[in-house]
Amino acid sequence: MNSRFFLLIFFTLSFSLGYSQNIIKNGAFKGKSKKTKSFKKSSSKLLNKKGEFTAKTKSNSMIKQSLMDFNGQYRMQNFFLSPGLTFMLPNSTENEFSKRGRLGLIFEGGAYHIFEKGGNVFNYLDYGVGYKRLSGSEFNDVNNKSIFKQNYISSFFNINNIWQLSTKKFLQSSIGANFDFKFFEKDTPLPNNTDKLNFSIHLKLGYGIKFSKTLFIIPTIETPIINLKKWEQGQSTFGIFNSRYRPIILKVRFIWLKKLGKSDCPPVYTNPEDDARNERNYIQ
């Protein structure tokens, strides 16, 4: 697959999801799913005992509409873990050299913070550190094969958009940045290679599942859209040996919600109109 074609498709999907219309009401993410359409026709809207947004349909059945509630049951921040695999996708139309991508390991850990009332276009941010290996090969013939294996300590930051599909399923699109320090490489590829310090802007797409009340599992695919260091005329691929490779990162993110403790104060959300009215009364 041509690396530029892959990036074009990836960017188009991320852009469309990132500007999808998220409606947040009474602490619930809602997408324009079939359940949402029937939800609009329902006769009453209410919160159940657990603080989740529900709808009472004509058949008198209760349908959960939220991935989580914002009524003080959970903290708006906690930790996550993301194991996965990397693959260096070679540009197959570049030169006379044969090249192949190789699988590598990646493991990340970090924290997330959900925006107030679930945010608007972007719903939460995350940041953390991790380890990853990028590996590939280039050769003219079977007897002249060169392999690179690069090991990095990485830090990252993302802002994320959620598009809810159903009660327990959703799409996630993210844009972020990663700063990578190459701490070990067995041999030095020539004539081209990555720098010891690399800084990239990346896009990420994910399909999430609410596995339990406090656990979300999100398989994701990630790739750079521009490399700021090493700068190579705005390219998003890596020049190694005589070829270029696109990093493809496949991860599974495990996000845990944490309930508020007895000593924690739940967030209090007020109506902006009430805030403005109270401020005018205070000034008077």
N, C-alpha and C positions, 0 to 999 in steps of 0.2 A: 504494500500500500504506500502511495506517495505521502511523504511526511506533511507537505503543505496542504494536501487535500484533507488529511486527517485533522489538521489544526483548524481548517475552515469549518468542517462539520462540527467539531467540538466547540468552537467559539460561537457558532450560530445557535446551538442548543443551549449553551450557558447563557447567552444574551437573552433569548426568549424566556427562559425560566427566571432569570434575574429580574425581569420587568413584568413578571406575571402578577396578577392582581390578588394580593393577600388581603382578606377582610378579617379584621379582628374585632370581635364583639363579645362582651361579658367573659373575656379571658379565653377565647377559642380561636385557633387558626381555622379558616374555612376556605376551601377551594371550590371551584365551580364544578363539583361532581354531581352525579345523579342524586345523591343523598341531599346535597345542598339545595337542588331545585325543589325536591319534595319538601325540604325543610321550610322553604319560603312559603309554601302553601299551607303549612301547619297552622292550627288555630291558636296555639299558646306556646310560649317559650319560658323556660324556668331553669333554675339551678337545682341539681339533685343534692342529696345529703353530703356527698363528697366534694361539692363545689364545682362539679362539671356541668358544662352547658349542654342542655338536652332539649329535645323537641317532643311535644306530645301530638302525635298524628291522629287522624280521624279514627284509626283502629285502636286508639288508646294505648299504643305501644311506645316505649321509650327508646330513643335512638341517640347514642352518644355521638357528639360532633367534635369534641376537642381531643387533641393529642395530650395536652396537659392543662391544668387550671392555673390561674394567676391570682387566686384568692387566699394565698397565705399558707397553702399546704406544703409547698416545696421551696427550697432555696432556688434562687435564680442563677447560681453558679455552683459548679462541682468539677470533677475530673473525668477524663476519658482515656482510653487506650486504643491504639490503631496498629495492629500487625498487618503485614502484607508482602507483596512482591514488586520488584522493579523489572523493567524490560527496556533495553535500548533499541528502538526501532530505527533501522538504517534507511537512509535515502537511497533507494534502489536504482535511481536514474542518474546518479551523479558522475561516476567515472568508470574506468575499466576494472577497478578492484571489486572483488567479491567481499561482501561483509555480512555479518550476522549479529543479531542481538542475542544476549544471554540473560538468564534470569538472575536476579539478586534479591537479597532480603532487605526489608525495611521494618522498623519498629518505632512507633512514636507514642508519646504520652504528654498530656497537657491538661489545661483547664478551659472551661467555657463560661461565658456570661450571657444570659438571655436579656435582651433589651426590655425596657419598661413597657408593660402591657403587650409584650411580644414583638415590639417594633413595627415597622411599616414595610418598606421595600426589603430591608435586611432585618432578620429576626434575632440572630445571635452572633457573637464573635468567639473565636477560640485561638489559643496560642500554646506553644509548647516546644519540646526538643525531641530529638530522635537520632537514630542511626540508620544509614542506608548504604547499600553497595550498588554501583553502576558498573555493568560489565558488557563487553562485546568483543568482536573479532573482525579481522580483515586479512585477506590472503589473495595471492595471485594464483597459487596452485596448492595442492595438498601438502607439499613439503616446505612451503614458505608461508606459515600462518602466524599472525601476531594477535595476541590477546591482551586486553586491558581489564584490570580489576581495580576500581577506585572505591575507597571506603571513606565515608563522610560522617561527621557529626553535624546535625542540621538543627536550626531553629526556624520557626514558622509562625505566621499570623494569617488568619482568614476571617472574612465576614461572609455570612451565610444567609441564603434565602430559602424559605420552606414553602412548598406548594403541596397542600394536603390533598390526597387522592381519595382516601376513605378514613374510617375510624382509626385504623392502625397502620396505614401505608401513606407514604409521602415521597416527593422528589425534593432533592436539595441541590442548589447550584451555589458555587462559592468562587470568590476571587481572593487571592492572597499573595503573600510574598514569602520566600524562603532564603535564608542565608546559610551557606554550606561551607564547612571547613574540611578540606581533604587532609586527613591525618595519616593515611597510609596508602601507598601504591607500590606494588612490587617492582615493576619496570616503568620507565618513562617513555610513553609513546612519542614517536617522531614521524613527520616534521611538526604535527599539530597536537596540542593537548589542552585540557582545561587548566584554569588557574588553581592555585592552592585555596583561594577564597572565591566563592561564586555567589552571585546574588541574582535572583530571578523573580519575575511576576508570573503567577500560574493561575489556571482555571481548574475547577473540579466539579464533577457531576456525581450525584449519589442517589440511590434508591433506598429509602429508609423503612424500617419495620418497628413498630412498637411491640417489643417482645413480651414485656410485662409492664406493670404500672410504673416501675422505676428504671427500666432498661430499654434503650433504643439501640438497634443494630443498623448501621448504615454502610453497605458496600459502596465504594467510590472509585472513580478513575480520574487521574490528575495528569496534567502536562503543562510545561512552561508556555507562555505566550510571548515573552521577550526576556532576553538575558541582558541584564545591566552590567554584570561583571561575571565573566569576561565579555566585554563589548565587542561584537562582530557585526557591525552595521545593522543592528536591531534584529538579528536572527534569534530564533527560539530553539534551535538545535545546537548540539555540541560538536565542535570540530575536533576529531581525534584520529590519529594517523593521517590518512589521506582522504577520509570520508567524514560524513556528518551523521549524527544519531539523535533521535528524539527520545527523551526519557518518558516512558509511560509507567505510571505508578498506580498499582491496584492495591487498595487497602480495605479493611473492614473496621469500621469505627464502632467501639462500644461506649455508649454514653450512659452514665448513671445519674438519675435524679436523687437528690437527698432531701429527706423531709426535715422540716424545721424542728429544732429542739425546743425544750420547754423554756429556755432562756432567750430564744430568738424572737425578734419582733417581726411579724409579717408585714410585707409592703402594703401601704395604704394608697390606693388610687382614687383620685377625686375628679369630678367633672370640671373641665377648664372654665366653663361658664360660671360655675359656683366659685371657683378660685378668683375669677375676675370680680365677681360681685362682692365677695368677702374683702378683697383688697380695696375696692371703692368705699365700702362701709368703714374700713379701718382708717382710710385717709380722712374721711369726713369726721 
